[in-house]
Each structure stands twice: as structure tokens, then as C-alpha cells.
Amino acid sequence: MNDTTTNTAEASASDIRTESWIARLTPKPLKPYMYLMRLDRPYGSWLLLLPCWWSIALAADGGWPDPIMLGLFALGAVIMRGAGCVMNDIADRDFDGQVARTAMRPIPAGDVTVKQAVLFLGLLGFSGFAILVQFNLFAIGIGVLSLATVMLYPYMKRFTYWPQAFLGLSFNWGALLGWAAVKGELSAAPGVLYVAGILWTLGYDTIYAHQDKEDDILVGIKSTALKLGSSTRIWLMGFYGGALGLIALSGHYAGLSQWFFVALIPAGLQLAWQVGTLDINNPKQCLVRFKSNRDFGLLVCFAIVVGQLLS
């Protein structure tokens, strides 16, 4: 196979979308940084944002969630998800160069140096902190504590088959932060919601990891997809069932009306669809099921708002 054929094969397998809006509209010097943040793939931002929105809505005390608060968290989720992607790419730069799907990412492709990526990470971190300081002091403290989970996750896939659990610790911190930003304290409701989010992440990121399991074996990366293998469906039933049950329990602790539990049924059906139709050996189908978790998260948001307003 010649170099041209190899480059063509890598490009076709790459998760860098050459036809995306970034390729069409972004000035050339900025393109690598937009790709570093995965701005052309917003599902990660949604999955980081939705536990925040759940928590803000859960703390609304019988009314609508604060739209300004929702907007600030949306902007913060995009920035901090981008920062997480940059940190992950810095940590995984040697692995990424060995995998067709990630070999064309800016750092292994040579479009951004490690030093440039670190400086960009600092800029994103400063921007995220500028949003965080808009909230009360208690929430600022909770937000700063999240950095421990953010820095830990990128290295876990080297040491444990459960890196998805550490991703859950990081990605669902908003379940605590959203409530803290509204209430200035924490209670059982956001704590239970946080654990629910971790179980949810274990489910959807295990599905996502099944796309990469062959490459992960080759380069020595661990994941729940490799650990659970053919038993994945049974484990997903446990992860998703536990997540749904704990979301319901958090609504009970927050004093939501009975209509919350009724409105939560479509969210449960969405999770059942994921598990019932999943083919772990079909990467494209795994990606569709993974992306559908944005819809699950929005259905939970809807159920919480219904439980607040119809009381």
C-alpha cells in the first residue's frame, strides 16, 4: 500500500470531518483549535450540559428554571467540554497517532504543537472560570472541586477497564453545580441525581467504546466495552435501570408532583430502545445509540419541568 492510499484510508476513517462547517467557514489558522474542541460534534457538550439543566430545573421550586442560568451553563458546557477534549488529546497524543479514527486529529497530525495546545487549554480554562464566578461562592467552590475529576479521567484508560466510571464522575458534576448555583447549598436530591448521571454515563460511554474496541486492543487501551464484552446488554440494563430509578428518586426528594413520574416514562422507553436494539458489533449503530442520549436527557428535562409546574 503506497502513502497516498494509506492517507486516503486514514482520512475516510477519521473523526475529523473535512466537510463540516469548520472546514467551510473557519479561517485556516483557527481550524485546528476548533477541531481540538470538537465544535463540529456537539453531542459531548449536550451530555455535559444536560445534568446541569436537570439540576437547575430540579431546584426551581415549582416554577420555570432560570433562563439566564440555563444560558450560562450552556456556554460553560461548550467551553469546558472543549477544554476536556484538548486535555484528552494532549494525554492521548501517542495513542491517537496509531488509530485510524484519531490519527488526523490536530496534535498527532502536526497541525498543533503540544505547547500550543497547552496554551489554548489555559485560555479555555480562564474562560470557563469567568463564567463560574458569575455564581455564588458556594457554587464557585463546588466548580473548582470538579477540576480533580477532569484531570484524572484522561489517564484512567491506561490503568483500569472502568475509565467510563471516571468520565461519569466528571461529566455529571453539573448535577451538583446546577443545584448549588440556584440554592447555594447541596442536599439529597442533587446527590442522588449525580449518582444517576454516573450510571447513565457508564451506559452511553460503554456503547460508544464498542466502536473502538479493536483499535483499543491493539494500542493497549482499556474500556468497559472490552471488560463487559458480550455481557454488555445485561450490564446496560443495570446501568440504565439504576440511572432511571435514581432520577425518579431525586425528583421525589425535590418534591416534584406525581406528573413528573408520568412524564418520565418516555425517557425510560428511550433507554429501553437503546438496549433492546443495540448491536455491539456494528460501530455505526453504536454511534446512533450513543448520540440518542441527548434525546433521553432532554426528555428528563421535560419531565422535571412538568413535575415542577403541575404541582
ABEGO torsion letter per residue (X at the ends): XBAAAAAAAAAAABABBAABAAAAABBAAAAAAAAAAGAABAAAAAAAAAAAAAAAAAAAGGBBBBAAAAAAAAAAAAAAAAAAAAAAAAAAAAAAAABAAAAABAAAAGABBAAAAAAAAAAAAAAAAAAAAABBAAAAAAAAAAAAAAAAAAAAAAABAAAAAAAAAAAAAAAAAAAAAAAGBBBAAAAAAAAAAAAAAAAAAAAAAAAAAAAAAAAGBBBAAAAAEAAAAAAAAAAAAAAAAAAAAAAAAAGBBAAAAAAAAAAAAAAAAAAAABBAABAAAAAAAAAAAAAAAAAAAAAAAAAAABX
